Amino acid sequence: MVRKTKEEAEQTRKDIVTAARKVFHECGVSRSSLDKIAKAAGVTRGAIYWHFQDKAEVFFAMRDEVFEPMLGCTDAVLYDPSLLNPLDAIEGSIKEFFRVLATCPDFRETFEIMISRCEYVEEFSSVQEEVGRPALEFLEKIQRMYRLAAEKGYLRAGLEPEAVAHDTWAFTSGLLHLTLGCRKNSGLEREIPQMISAHMDLRRA
C-alpha cells in the first residue's frame, strides 16, 4: 500500500470536512453518521478515524474552517487603526459579519447547522459550551470597545459600556437568528446595514 503524502492526507481531511458540512446541513447533525460522511467524501470510515476522534471533532473542524477566516475579516475592521471612534469599529465589524454571511455559502451553511440543525443531546450534550464560545468572545471584544468609546467621550452620556455591549450582542444574535430562521429569504438581508447603523446611532454622543 502506497503511503499517502502529507498533501494528499491534508486534501482527504478537507474533503471529509466539506462532506460533513453537506451531510450535517441536509440530514441534521444527530441523524448524520460517520458512514454517511465517509460515503459523501468518497473515503472509508477508517479514513475519518485517521483524522478525527469522533463526530464532534469533525463538527468542530467544520466550524473552525469557516470561523477562522471570518474572524480575520471582522477583527481587521474592529481593530482597524484608521477608525478613531470605537463605535465605528463595532458598527463596521458587525456589517462585515453579515456581509460574509450573505456572500459565503459555506459560512452560511455552517451557521444554519449550528442554529437549526444541531441537537445538543447524547454525544453533543457536552459540547454546547464550546459551540457558543465564539459568541462569548465577540461579547468580550465589543465590551472592550464600548469601554474605550466611553473613555474617549464617544459613547452617549448615561450609557454603561457593559449594558450596551450586552444589548448589541443580543441585537446581533437576534438578527442572525431572524436571517437564518423565520425571516429567511424575506429580503431582511437588504435592510441589515441600515438596521445596524440605526442601532449604533442610538449609542453615539
C-alpha positions in Angstrom: 0.0 0.0 0.0 1.4 3.3 -1.0 1.8 5.8 1.9 -0.1 9.0 1.3 1.8 12.2 1.0 1.3 14.9 3.5 -0.5 16.9 0.8 -2.8 14.0 0.0 -3.6 13.5 3.6 -4.5 17.1 4.1 -6.7 17.0 1.0 -8.5 14.0 2.4 -9.1 15.8 5.6 -10.5 18.8 3.7 -12.8 16.5 1.7 -14.1 15.0 4.9 -14.9 18.4 6.4 -16.6 19.6 3.2 -18.7 16.4 3.0 -19.6 16.7 6.7 -20.9 20.2 6.2 -23.2 19.0 3.4 -24.4 15.9 5.3 -25.0 17.9 8.5 -26.9 20.5 6.6 -29.1 18.0 4.7 -29.7 15.5 7.5 -29.1 17.3 10.7 -26.2 16.5 13.0 -28.0 13.9 15.1 -29.0 11.9 12.0 -25.6 12.2 10.4 -23.4 9.2 10.8 -19.7 8.9 10.1 -20.7 6.3 7.4 -22.8 8.9 5.6 -20.0 11.4 5.8 -17.5 8.8 4.6 -19.7 8.0 1.6 -20.2 11.6 0.7 -16.4 12.3 0.9 -15.6 9.2 -1.1 -13.4 7.7 1.7 -13.6 4.9 4.2 -14.8 5.2 7.7 -11.3 4.3 8.8 -10.0 7.4 6.9 -12.2 9.5 9.0 -10.9 8.0 12.2 -7.4 8.6 11.0 -8.0 12.3 11.1 -10.8 12.7 13.7 -11.6 11.0 17.0 -15.4 11.2 16.6 -18.3 13.1 15.0 -18.0 16.0 17.5 -14.4 16.6 16.4 -15.5 16.6 12.7 -18.2 19.1 13.7 -15.6 21.5 15.3 -13.3 21.2 12.3 -16.2 22.2 10.1 -16.9 25.2 12.3 -13.3 26.3 12.6 -12.7 26.0 8.8 -15.0 28.9 8.2 -14.8 30.7 11.5 -11.1 31.5 11.4 -11.2 33.4 8.0 -14.4 35.1 9.1 -12.8 36.3 12.4 -9.9 37.6 10.4 -12.2 39.7 8.3 -14.3 41.1 11.2 -11.3 41.6 13.5 -9.5 43.5 10.8 -12.4 46.0 10.9 -12.8 46.0 14.6 -9.1 46.8 15.2 -8.6 49.0 12.2 -6.2 51.8 13.4 -7.7 54.2 11.0 -11.0 54.1 12.8 -10.6 56.6 15.6 -14.1 56.1 17.0 -14.5 52.6 18.6 -18.2 52.8 17.8 -17.4 53.0 14.1 -15.2 49.9 14.6 -18.1 48.0 16.2 -20.5 49.0 13.5 -18.1 48.1 10.7 -17.3 44.7 12.2 -20.9 43.7 12.6 -21.7 44.8 9.0 -18.7 42.8 7.8 -20.0 39.7 9.6 -23.3 39.9 7.8 -21.6 40.7 4.5 -19.6 37.5 4.9 -22.8 35.6 5.9 -24.6 36.8 2.7 -21.7 36.1 0.3 -20.0 33.0 1.6 -22.2 29.8 1.2 -20.0 27.6 3.4 -20.2 30.2 6.3 -23.9 30.5 6.0 -24.4 26.7 5.9 -22.3 26.3 9.0 -24.3 28.8 10.9 -27.6 27.2 9.8 -26.2 23.8 11.0 -25.3 25.3 14.4 -28.6 27.2 14.9 -31.2 24.9 13.4 -29.7 21.5 12.5 -27.8 20.6 15.7 -29.5 19.0 18.7 -27.2 19.3 21.7 -28.0 15.9 23.2 -26.3 12.5 23.6 -22.7 12.8 22.4 -23.2 16.5 21.7 -24.6 17.3 25.2 -21.1 18.2 26.5 -20.0 20.4 23.6 -22.7 23.1 23.7 -20.5 25.5 25.8 -17.7 25.1 23.3 -20.0 25.7 20.4 -21.1 29.0 22.0 -17.5 30.2 22.7 -17.2 32.4 19.6 -20.3 34.3 20.6 -18.9 34.9 24.1 -15.6 36.0 22.6 -17.5 38.5 20.4 -19.2 39.9 23.5 -15.8 40.4 25.3 -14.4 42.2 22.3 -17.3 44.7 22.0 -17.2 45.2 25.8 -13.6 46.4 25.5 -14.5 48.6 22.5 -17.5 50.2 24.3 -15.3 50.9 27.4 -12.8 52.6 25.1 -15.6 54.6 23.4 -16.7 55.8 26.9 -13.2 56.8 27.9 -12.8 58.8 24.7 -16.2 60.5 25.0 -17.8 58.9 22.0 -20.5 57.0 24.0 -23.7 58.8 24.8 -23.8 60.1 28.3 -25.7 57.9 30.8 -25.0 54.6 29.0 -23.0 51.9 30.7 -20.5 50.2 28.4 -21.3 46.7 29.8 -25.0 47.2 29.3 -24.8 48.5 25.8 -22.4 45.7 24.9 -24.8 43.1 26.0 -27.6 44.9 24.1 -25.5 44.9 20.9 -24.7 41.2 21.5 -28.3 40.4 21.8 -29.2 42.6 18.8 -26.6 40.9 16.6 -27.7 37.4 17.7 -31.3 38.3 17.0 -30.5 39.5 13.5 -28.6 36.3 12.9 -31.5 34.0 14.0 -34.0 36.0 12.0 -31.8 35.9 8.9 -31.4 32.2 9.1 -34.8 31.4 10.6 -38.3 32.8 10.3 -37.2 35.7 8.1 -35.0 33.7 5.8 -35.4 34.7 2.2 -37.7 37.6 3.2 -35.4 40.3 2.0 -34.3 41.1 5.5 -30.6 40.9 4.4 -31.0 44.1 2.4 -32.2 46.0 5.5 -29.5 44.8 7.8 -26.8 47.5 7.2 -29.4 50.3 7.9 -30.6 48.5 11.0 -27.0 48.2 12.3 -26.4 51.9 11.6 -29.6 52.8 13.5 -28.7 50.6 16.4 -25.3 52.2 16.7 -26.5 55.8 16.2 -28.6 55.4 19.4 -25.3 54.9 21.3 -23.3 57.9 19.9 -22.7 61.0 21.9 
